[in-house]
Amino acid sequence: MKNILIKSLLVLFLYFPTYSTNAQDMTPEQVVQKSMEGYNNRDINAFMAVMDANVSVHNFSDGEITIQGAATCEEVYSELFKASPNLNSKILTRTVFGNKIIDHEYITGRNSSDQAIELVLIYEVKNEKIAKITVLRK
């Protein structure tokens, strides 16, 4: 009887996939949400915690890369956070499409401006990090 139980357990482990129960595993949407929370709190450490070392930011219209790498990203956003004490982004719509998150954002307080801007951002998430951001401007 003991051998049958052991063989049954071996079959379960060998032939059925195992799933991680690690509480730290995040979905792509959770990764982007964590980034958004860091952005709205102007917390550069929280914001960068979910950025890939090779993160890139692209303009949609011309494909130009405006930010390449985590160091540049941290530098750009640190300056933005310092210059924007009232910075806030509100998600108007969010679409989850596999590892891509598409947010239509309404941003206020950018560089202390009273003028709001709307952007659509496409985040590409790999291994619980944001690898690429494509920015669409009106």
C-alpha positions as CSV (number, residue, x, y, z in Angstrom):
1,M,0.0,0.0,0.0
2,K,2.9,2.4,0.9
3,N,4.5,1.7,-2.5
4,I,1.3,2.5,-4.4
5,L,1.0,5.9,-2.5
6,I,4.6,6.8,-3.3
7,K,4.2,5.8,-7.0
8,S,1.0,7.8,-7.2
9,L,2.7,10.9,-5.8
10,L,5.6,10.5,-8.2
11,V,3.2,10.4,-11.1
12,L,1.5,13.5,-9.9
13,F,4.8,15.4,-9.7
14,L,6.2,14.1,-13.0
15,Y,3.2,14.4,-15.2
16,F,1.3,17.4,-14.0
17,P,2.7,20.9,-14.1
18,T,3.4,22.7,-10.9
19,Y,2.5,26.3,-10.4
20,S,4.3,28.8,-8.3
21,T,2.6,29.8,-5.1
22,N,5.2,32.6,-4.6
23,A,3.3,35.6,-3.3
24,Q,5.7,37.9,-5.1
25,D,4.8,36.7,-8.6
26,M,3.0,39.6,-10.3
27,T,0.9,39.7,-13.4
28,P,1.8,42.3,-16.1
29,E,-1.1,44.4,-14.9
30,Q,0.2,44.4,-11.3
31,V,3.7,45.4,-12.5
32,V,2.3,48.4,-14.4
33,Q,0.1,49.3,-11.4
34,K,3.0,49.2,-9.1
35,S,4.9,51.6,-11.5
36,M,1.8,53.9,-11.6
37,E,1.7,54.0,-7.8
38,G,5.4,54.9,-7.6
39,Y,4.8,57.6,-10.3
40,N,1.8,59.2,-8.4
41,N,3.7,59.1,-5.1
42,R,6.8,60.5,-6.9
43,D,8.8,57.6,-5.3
44,I,11.7,57.0,-7.6
45,N,12.6,53.7,-5.8
46,A,9.2,52.2,-6.1
47,F,8.9,53.4,-9.7
48,M,12.2,51.9,-10.7
49,A,11.6,48.7,-8.8
50,V,9.6,47.3,-11.8
51,M,11.8,48.7,-14.6
52,D,14.0,46.4,-16.5
53,A,17.7,47.2,-16.6
54,N,17.4,47.8,-20.4
55,V,14.0,49.6,-20.3
56,S,13.3,51.7,-23.4
57,V,10.8,54.5,-24.0
58,H,9.7,55.1,-27.6
59,N,7.6,57.7,-29.3
60,F,4.8,56.0,-31.3
61,S,4.7,58.5,-34.1
62,D,8.3,58.3,-35.2
63,G,9.7,55.3,-33.3
64,E,12.4,57.5,-31.7
65,I,13.8,56.1,-28.5
66,T,13.7,58.8,-25.9
67,I,15.0,56.8,-22.9
68,Q,17.3,53.8,-23.1
69,G,18.3,51.9,-19.9
70,A,17.4,52.1,-16.3
71,A,20.0,54.6,-15.3
72,T,18.7,57.2,-17.9
73,C,15.1,56.3,-16.9
74,E,15.9,57.0,-13.2
75,E,17.6,60.2,-14.0
76,V,14.8,61.5,-16.2
77,Y,12.0,60.6,-13.8
78,S,13.9,61.8,-10.7
79,E,14.1,65.2,-12.3
80,L,10.4,65.0,-13.3
81,F,9.4,64.1,-9.8
82,K,11.4,66.9,-8.3
83,A,9.9,69.5,-10.7
84,S,6.3,68.2,-10.2
85,P,5.1,68.2,-6.6
86,N,1.5,67.8,-7.7
87,L,2.1,65.2,-10.4
88,N,-0.7,62.7,-10.8
89,S,-1.8,60.3,-13.5
90,K,-5.3,59.0,-13.6
91,I,-6.1,55.9,-15.7
92,L,-9.1,56.6,-17.9
93,T,-9.0,53.2,-19.5
94,R,-6.8,50.1,-19.2
95,T,-6.6,47.2,-21.6
96,V,-4.7,44.0,-20.7
97,F,-3.5,42.1,-23.8
98,G,-1.1,39.3,-22.7
99,N,2.1,40.9,-21.5
100,K,1.1,44.3,-22.8
101,I,-0.9,46.8,-20.8
102,I,-2.4,49.8,-22.7
103,D,-3.3,52.7,-20.5
104,H,-5.1,55.9,-21.5
105,E,-3.8,58.4,-18.9
106,Y,-4.9,61.8,-17.8
107,I,-1.9,63.6,-16.3
108,T,-1.9,66.7,-14.2
109,G,0.9,68.7,-12.4
110,R,3.6,67.7,-14.9
111,N,6.5,70.1,-14.4
112,S,4.2,72.2,-12.2
113,S,2.0,73.0,-15.2
114,D,-1.7,73.7,-14.7
115,Q,-2.4,72.2,-18.1
116,A,-3.5,68.5,-18.2
117,I,-2.2,66.2,-20.9
118,E,-3.6,62.9,-22.2
119,L,-1.3,60.1,-23.3
120,V,-1.8,56.5,-24.3
121,L,1.1,54.3,-23.0
122,I,1.7,50.7,-24.1
123,Y,3.8,48.9,-21.5
124,E,5.5,45.6,-22.4
125,V,6.3,43.5,-19.4
126,K,8.8,40.6,-19.3
127,N,9.8,38.7,-16.2
128,E,7.8,41.0,-13.9
129,K,9.7,44.1,-15.2
130,I,8.7,46.8,-17.7
131,A,10.9,46.3,-20.7
132,K,9.4,48.8,-23.1
133,I,7.1,51.8,-23.0
134,T,5.6,53.2,-26.2
135,V,4.0,56.7,-25.8
136,L,1.2,58.0,-28.0
137,R,0.5,61.7,-27.8
138,K,-2.6,63.5,-29.1
